[in-house]
Each structure stands twice: as structure tokens, then as C-alpha cells.
Amino acid sequence: MTDDGRFGLGRLGLWTFALDGHPATRVREAAAEIEELGYGAIWYGEAFGRDSISQAWLLLSATRRVTVAAGIANIGARDPVAMAAAERALNEAHPGRYLLGLGGHRVDETPLEWNGYRVPGVGKAVRSMTAYLDAMDSVPLTAVAAPEPPRRVLAALGPKMLELAAERTLGAHPYFVTVEHTHRAREIMGPDALLAVELAVVLDTDRARAREVARGHAGRYAAHAPHQRANLRRLGFTEAEISDGGSDRLTDGIVAHGDLPVIAGRVKEHLDAGADHVCLQVITADPATLPLREWRELAALI
């Protein structure tokens, strides 16, 4: 899995929400170690911790070669002018190393309740994303131009958003998906678009314990993320499987849990299904702790 791939990301990256709970000095140290371990990209989410742009500056300033990828920057959290200006600044300062993923729970007409915060909807997903991309592209450039064009992907799950990702950006960054979804996404987007798939993993040789942790992760998204529930239905999961806190079939399809060969096997399945890049999100019983041990062990797959 050492191939850098067509897009310079390598075959394997890391995806994490864990950085938000740690001070900047610790994040810099972790980022530098991830780069030295050989991962092709560091992907990070955005919720109620550091905003996506601040996190990008922190990670880029602590590394020299690795791609830093927003997975994703929420389009409901900032104006297109602010997003375009930040994208240009990051690309000018760190040429070729920043990948902007766009998406977000707010791209929906149905308000979302998240940890007691009511996230307002802003309209239908594809229409909202198209308008946002149009607005970003129309922002006049007055700052120093970057030496390379910006690189963007969309957090795409459904067919229409996958089509938009292939038409308007480098490609798609599907999150919380099965190997079957990777097959479908490649068929929809065609052979040329980037397909960078997030894969949740629980690295534990105790199978019962690993499945319990995996079920907790799968169940939270199935219960609280309407766009993920809709995608699971498209993939053939029944309402009972989605609603019972994560059935065995759903848990096993979404999360690779077990020892290193099990994780390696699932990565290979996604690559064989058409993924260009797989970013591993390590899930543990304590999400507040940086999973350094697991990141180091998983580096054996690179």
C-alpha cells in the first residue's frame, strides 16, 4: 500500500476527531509523528472544537510533506467568501498540501439536534452545495495567488451529490459507508474522480470487546444522523437494523473491528471496490485520548 496514487494522497491516511480535545503543542507533536509514520494524509472533522481553518493551519505548520485534509469543513459554519479566502491563503502558504472537503449537517431543510444545540437547516443538499461552490468560484482574488489550483472534495453519499462531486471538484469523501457504497460511488463518478473513503476501525484482538466498541460508534450515527440513516436505507439496511442501536450486520459493514489482518482485509476491499485512498478513523472506548498506539500499529499497513 505504498503507492502514492493518482492524487498524491497515498493509499492510506488517518481520520480523527480526537485532536480537538488536546492543546496545540500536543496536536503539533502528534501531526509530526503521523507524518513520520508514513501516512499520506491527515483528515480531521469539524463540529464544536477548533474550526476547520484553524485546525488546518495548526497541522500544516507542524508538518512538511503530508496532505492535510478537511473532512469536512461545514458550509453552514462560514460564508463562501470566508471559505474561499481561507482556501487561497492555505494553498499559497503550503502549496499542494491542503485538501478542502466541503459538506455539513446544516445542508438540509430539517433542523438537527446535536448535543442540545439546534442546528438550523439551509435547504436541499445538492442545491445548497451547488450554490456554495458557485459563490466560492466567483469571489474575486485580491490576495497573493497560490502556485497551484485549489483541491476540493465533497462529503458525498447519495447519487446526485456524488455526481456533483465528480463534476465540480476533485471527487468525493464518503463517511460511514460500506464496501458496497464504494462500489456504487465509483460507478456513479466514473474512473477519473478521487474517491477518498473514511473507514472506522477498532484495533483489538478481543473480538467481543472490539464489536462492543464498534457497535457504539455505528449506533450513534444510525440514531442521530438523518443523512446517514437515509444512506443506510439506500444500501439495503432495514429500519429495524438501523433503529436498534446498530445491528450486527450494520456494525460489521461499517466498522472494521479486530486484529491488524482484519483491518488490512477491509482496506483492500475498499481499494478493490474503487477507492483511491482510505482514511482510517480509530475508534476506542475513550474517544478523548489520542490513539497513538493504534496509529503506530496501523502504520504497518503502509
Secondary structure as a PSIPRED ss2 file (coil, helix, strand):
# PSIPRED VFORMAT (PSIPRED V4.0)

   1 M C   1.000  0.000  0.000
   2 T C   1.000  0.000  0.000
   3 D C   1.000  0.000  0.000
   4 D C   1.000  0.000  0.000
   5 G C   1.000  0.000  0.000
   6 R C   1.000  0.000  0.000
   7 F C   1.000  0.000  0.000
   8 G C   1.000  0.000  0.000
   9 L C   1.000  0.000  0.000
  10 G C   1.000  0.000  0.000
  11 R C   1.000  0.000  0.000
  12 L E   0.000  0.000  1.000
  13 G E   0.000  0.000  1.000
  14 L E   0.000  0.000  1.000
  15 W E   0.000  0.000  1.000
  16 T E   0.000  0.000  1.000
  17 F C   1.000  0.000  0.000
  18 A H   0.000  1.000  0.000
  19 L H   0.000  1.000  0.000
  20 D H   0.000  1.000  0.000
  21 G H   0.000  1.000  0.000
  22 H C   1.000  0.000  0.000
  23 P C   1.000  0.000  0.000
  24 A H   0.000  1.000  0.000
  25 T H   0.000  1.000  0.000
  26 R H   0.000  1.000  0.000
  27 V H   0.000  1.000  0.000
  28 R H   0.000  1.000  0.000
  29 E H   0.000  1.000  0.000
  30 A H   0.000  1.000  0.000
  31 A H   0.000  1.000  0.000
  32 A H   0.000  1.000  0.000
  33 E H   0.000  1.000  0.000
  34 I H   0.000  1.000  0.000
  35 E H   0.000  1.000  0.000
  36 E H   0.000  1.000  0.000
  37 L H   0.000  1.000  0.000
  38 G C   1.000  0.000  0.000
  39 Y C   1.000  0.000  0.000
  40 G C   1.000  0.000  0.000
  41 A E   0.000  0.000  1.000
  42 I E   0.000  0.000  1.000
  43 W E   0.000  0.000  1.000
  44 Y E   0.000  0.000  1.000
  45 G C   1.000  0.000  0.000
  46 E C   1.000  0.000  0.000
  47 A C   1.000  0.000  0.000
  48 F C   1.000  0.000  0.000
  49 G C   1.000  0.000  0.000
  50 R C   1.000  0.000  0.000
  51 D C   1.000  0.000  0.000
  52 S H   0.000  1.000  0.000
  53 I H   0.000  1.000  0.000
  54 S H   0.000  1.000  0.000
  55 Q H   0.000  1.000  0.000
  56 A H   0.000  1.000  0.000
  57 W H   0.000  1.000  0.000
  58 L H   0.000  1.000  0.000
  59 L H   0.000  1.000  0.000
  60 L H   0.000  1.000  0.000
  61 S H   0.000  1.000  0.000
  62 A C   1.000  0.000  0.000
  63 T C   1.000  0.000  0.000
  64 R C   1.000  0.000  0.000
  65 R C   1.000  0.000  0.000
  66 V C   1.000  0.000  0.000
  67 T E   0.000  0.000  1.000
  68 V E   0.000  0.000  1.000
  69 A E   0.000  0.000  1.000
  70 A E   0.000  0.000  1.000
  71 G E   0.000  0.000  1.000
  72 I E   0.000  0.000  1.000
  73 A E   0.000  0.000  1.000
  74 N E   0.000  0.000  1.000
  75 I C   1.000  0.000  0.000
  76 G C   1.000  0.000  0.000
  77 A C   1.000  0.000  0.000
  78 R C   1.000  0.000  0.000
  79 D C   1.000  0.000  0.000
  80 P H   0.000  1.000  0.000
  81 V H   0.000  1.000  0.000
  82 A H   0.000  1.000  0.000
  83 M H   0.000  1.000  0.000
  84 A H   0.000  1.000  0.000
  85 A H   0.000  1.000  0.000
  86 A H   0.000  1.000  0.000
  87 E H   0.000  1.000  0.000
  88 R H   0.000  1.000  0.000
  89 A H   0.000  1.000  0.000
  90 L H   0.000  1.000  0.000
  91 N H   0.000  1.000  0.000
  92 E H   0.000  1.000  0.000
  93 A H   0.000  1.000  0.000
  94 H C   1.000  0.000  0.000
  95 P C   1.000  0.000  0.000
  96 G C   1.000  0.000  0.000
  97 R C   1.000  0.000  0.000
  98 Y E   0.000  0.000  1.000
  99 L E   0.000  0.000  1.000
 100 L E   0.000  0.000  1.000
 101 G E   0.000  0.000  1.000
 102 L E   0.000  0.000  1.000
 103 G E   0.000  0.000  1.000
 104 G C   1.000  0.000  0.000
 105 H C   1.000  0.000  0.000
 106 R C   1.000  0.000  0.000
 107 V C   1.000  0.000  0.000
 108 D C   1.000  0.000  0.000
 109 E C   1.000  0.000  0.000
 110 T C   1.000  0.000  0.000
 111 P C   1.000  0.000  0.000
 112 L E   0.000  0.000  1.000
 113 E E   0.000  0.000  1.000
 114 W E   0.000  0.000  1.000
 115 N C   1.000  0.000  0.000
 116 G C   1.000  0.000  0.000
 117 Y E   0.000  0.000  1.000
 118 R E   0.000  0.000  1.000
 119 V E   0.000  0.000  1.000
 120 P C   1.000  0.000  0.000
 121 G C   1.000  0.000  0.000
 122 V C   1.000  0.000  0.000
 123 G C   1.000  0.000  0.000
 124 K C   1.000  0.000  0.000
 125 A H   0.000  1.000  0.000
 126 V H   0.000  1.000  0.000
 127 R H   0.000  1.000  0.000
 128 S H   0.000  1.000  0.000
 129 M H   0.000  1.000  0.000
 130 T H   0.000  1.000  0.000
 131 A H   0.000  1.000  0.000
 132 Y H   0.000  1.000  0.000
 133 L H   0.000  1.000  0.000
 134 D H   0.000  1.000  0.000
 135 A H   0.000  1.000  0.000
 136 M H   0.000  1.000  0.000
 137 D H   0.000  1.000  0.000
 138 S H   0.000  1.000  0.000
 139 V C   1.000  0.000  0.000
 140 P C   1.000  0.000  0.000
 141 L C   1.000  0.000  0.000
 142 T C   1.000  0.000  0.000
 143 A C   1.000  0.000  0.000
 144 V C   1.000  0.000  0.000
 145 A C   1.000  0.000  0.000
 146 A C   1.000  0.000  0.000
 147 P C   1.000  0.000  0.000
 148 E C   1.000  0.000  0.000
 149 P C   1.000  0.000  0.000
 150 P C   1.000  0.000  0.000
 151 R C   1.000  0.000  0.000
 152 R E   0.000  0.000  1.000
 153 V E   0.000  0.000  1.000
 154 L E   0.000  0.000  1.000
 155 A C   1.000  0.000  0.000
 156 A C   1.000  0.000  0.000
 157 L C   1.000  0.000  0.000
 158 G C   1.000  0.000  0.000
 159 P H   0.000  1.000  0.000
 160 K H   0.000  1.000  0.000
 161 M H   0.000  1.000  0.000
 162 L H   0.000  1.000  0.000
 163 E H   0.000  1.000  0.000
 164 L H   0.000  1.000  0.000
 165 A H   0.000  1.000  0.000
 166 A H   0.000  1.000  0.000
 167 E H   0.000  1.000  0.000
 168 R H   0.000  1.000  0.000
 169 T C   1.000  0.000  0.000
 170 L C   1.000  0.000  0.000
 171 G E   0.000  0.000  1.000
 172 A E   0.000  0.000  1.000
 173 H C   1.000  0.000  0.000
 174 P C   1.000  0.000  0.000
 175 Y C   1.000  0.000  0.000
 176 F C   1.000  0.000  0.000
 177 V C   1.000  0.000  0.000
 178 T C   1.000  0.000  0.000
 179 V H   0.000  1.000  0.000
 180 E H   0.000  1.000  0.000
 181 H H   0.000  1.000  0.000
 182 T H   0.000  1.000  0.000
 183 H H   0.000  1.000  0.000
 184 R H   0.000  1.000  0.000
 185 A H   0.000  1.000  0.000
 186 R H   0.000  1.000  0.000
 187 E H   0.000  1.000  0.000
 188 I H   0.000  1.000  0.000
 189 M H   0.000  1.000  0.000
 190 G C   1.000  0.000  0.000
 191 P C   1.000  0.000  0.000
 192 D C   1.000  0.000  0.000
 193 A C   1.000  0.000  0.000
 194 L E   0.000  0.000  1.000
 195 L E   0.000  0.000  1.000
 196 A E   0.000  0.000  1.000
 197 V E   0.000  0.000  1.000
 198 E E   0.000  0.000  1.000
 199 L E   0.000  0.000  1.000
 200 A E   0.000  0.000  1.000
 201 V E   0.000  0.000  1.000
 202 V E   0.000  0.000  1.000
 203 L E   0.000  0.000  1.000
 204 D C   1.000  0.000  0.000
 205 T C   1.000  0.000  0.000
 206 D C   1.000  0.000  0.000
 207 R H   0.000  1.000  0.000
 208 A H   0.000  1.000  0.000
 209 R H   0.000  1.000  0.000
 210 A H   0.000  1.000  0.000
 211 R H   0.000  1.000  0.000
 212 E H   0.000  1.000  0.000
 213 V H   0.000  1.000  0.000
 214 A H   0.000  1.000  0.000
 215 R H   0.000  1.000  0.000
 216 G H   0.000  1.000  0.000
 217 H H   0.000  1.000  0.000
 218 A H   0.000  1.000  0.000
 219 G H   0.000  1.000  0.000
 220 R H   0.000  1.000  0.000
 221 Y H   0.000  1.000  0.000
 222 A H   0.000  1.000  0.000
 223 A H   0.000  1.000  0.000
 224 H H   0.000  1.000  0.000
 225 A C   1.000  0.000  0.000
 226 P H   0.000  1.000  0.000
 227 H H   0.000  1.000  0.000
 228 Q H   0.000  1.000  0.000
 229 R H   0.000  1.000  0.000
 230 A H   0.000  1.000  0.000
 231 N H   0.000  1.000  0.000
 232 L H   0.000  1.000  0.000
 233 R H   0.000  1.000  0.000
 234 R H   0.000  1.000  0.000
 235 L C   1.000  0.000  0.000
 236 G C   1.000  0.000  0.000
 237 F C   1.000  0.000  0.000
 238 T C   1.000  0.000  0.000
 239 E H   0.000  1.000  0.000
 240 A H   0.000  1.000  0.000
 241 E H   0.000  1.000  0.000
 242 I H   0.000  1.000  0.000
 243 S H   0.000  1.000  0.000
 244 D C   1.000  0.000  0.000
 245 G C   1.000  0.000  0.000
 246 G C   1.000  0.000  0.000
 247 S C   1.000  0.000  0.000
 248 D H   0.000  1.000  0.000
 249 R H   0.000  1.000  0.000
 250 L H   0.000  1.000  0.000
 251 T H   0.000  1.000  0.000
 252 D H   0.000  1.000  0.000
 253 G H   0.000  1.000  0.000
 254 I H   0.000  1.000  0.000
 255 V E   0.000  0.000  1.000
 256 A E   0.000  0.000  1.000
 257 H E   0.000  0.000  1.000
 258 G E   0.000  0.000  1.000
 259 D C   1.000  0.000  0.000
 260 L H   0.000  1.000  0.000
 261 P H   0.000  1.000  0.000
 262 V H   0.000  1.000  0.000
 263 I H   0.000  1.000  0.000
 264 A H   0.000  1.000  0.000
 265 G H   0.000  1.000  0.000
 266 R H   0.000  1.000  0.000
 267 V H   0.000  1.000  0.000
 268 K H   0.000  1.000  0.000
 269 E H   0.000  1.000  0.000
 270 H H   0.000  1.000  0.000
 271 L H   0.000  1.000  0.000
 272 D H   0.000  1.000  0.000
 273 A C   1.000  0.000  0.000
 274 G C   1.000  0.000  0.000
 275 A C   1.000  0.000  0.000
 276 D C   1.000  0.000  0.000
 277 H E   0.000  0.000  1.000
 278 V E   0.000  0.000  1.000
 279 C E   0.000  0.000  1.000
 280 L E   0.000  0.000  1.000
 281 Q E   0.000  0.000  1.000
 282 V E   0.000  0.000  1.000
 283 I C   1.000  0.000  0.000
 284 T C   1.000  0.000  0.000
 285 A C   1.000  0.000  0.000
 286 D C   1.000  0.000  0.000
 287 P C   1.000  0.000  0.000
 288 A C   1.000  0.000  0.000
 289 T C   1.000  0.000  0.000
 290 L C   1.000  0.000  0.000
 291 P C   1.000  0.000  0.000
 292 L H   0.000  1.000  0.000
 293 R H   0.000  1.000  0.000
 294 E H   0.000  1.000  0.000
 295 W H   0.000  1.000  0.000
 296 R H   0.000  1.000  0.000
 297 E H   0.000  1.000  0.000
 298 L H   0.000  1.000  0.000
 299 A H   0.000  1.000  0.000
 300 A H   0.000  1.000  0.000
 301 L H   0.000  1.000  0.000
 302 I C   1.000  0.000  0.000
